[in-house]
Amino acid sequence: MLFSFASIIALPLVAVATIVPLVEPAGHTHSFVPSTVKPKGRNMTINGVRTYVTLPKKKYDKGTAVLFLTDVFGLPSIDSPLLADKFAEAGFATFAPDYLNGDALVQGANHSEWRVSHTEAHTTPSLLAVINGLKKKGFKTTGYCYGGLYVTRLVQNNTIIVGSMTHPSSLSVPNDWILAKEVSKVPVHINSAEFDTGFRLPLALATDEVMGNGRYEPGYWRTQFDNVGHGFGVRVDPINATQVAAKQGAFDNTIQFFREHLY
């Protein structure tokens, strides 16, 4: 995948680097959401990009924002706006850009063919357009980010002030973390899954080796949730108590990390 680093120095590659593989869509659980449940936000256009916007009902800090980055199923998947709504309920103005450019992956479609036109080169411009648009709207920072690969890129570029991700993929481990350690001032939080077929335990431990135990000054915290797999932070089987608890736990940890590094 391609990405242009405007403010990142080049570092030598590490011979043992491993690319965190993508998880095929068939490996995702698709949670059942009753038809009576509707998103609470609305779609807006920010700097030319369709964005789902959901705001707290009570008074909130209008100088920061949660930048919610969806998985490959994008905004058409009801789980994405509903999860964004939870961030608003927690007190954060939340913006979920359609950085997939109106072409989210449809369940059952050919994932390999879809990826060809959804590389970082295709999707990053829309993401950055929304970030710049939020700044123009008066947000002092773009706040936070919830996702995987793109959180890491925004961390590496110091574009956000806190980065949280759940079951990331497509990263180069340990290279991406070595780079972040060298150039970033952004605290990093990861929710990982015991049975993730992407961010597997050896890769998670290799990440800890670079970032953990105070090695990464801005702050680092990884939480592993047992007996769940990739995608657990977004969609789960509602009758599986373990999955439901893990999804809630990942959300709670993310909110905790945000608040600890905002105030």
Secondary structure, DSSP 8 states (H G I E B T S, - for coil): -----SS-------TT-EE-----GGGS------TT---SSEEEEETTEEEEEE--SS---TT--EEE---TTTTTSTHHHHHHHHHHHTT--EEEE-TTTT----TTS-HHHHHHT-SHHHHHHHHHHHHHHHHHTT-SS--EEEESHHHHHHHHTT-SSEEEEES--S-EETHHHHHHHHH----EEEEEETT-SSS-HHHHHHHHHHHTTTTSTT-EEEEEETT--TTTTT---TT-HHHHHHHHHHHHHHHHHHHHHH-
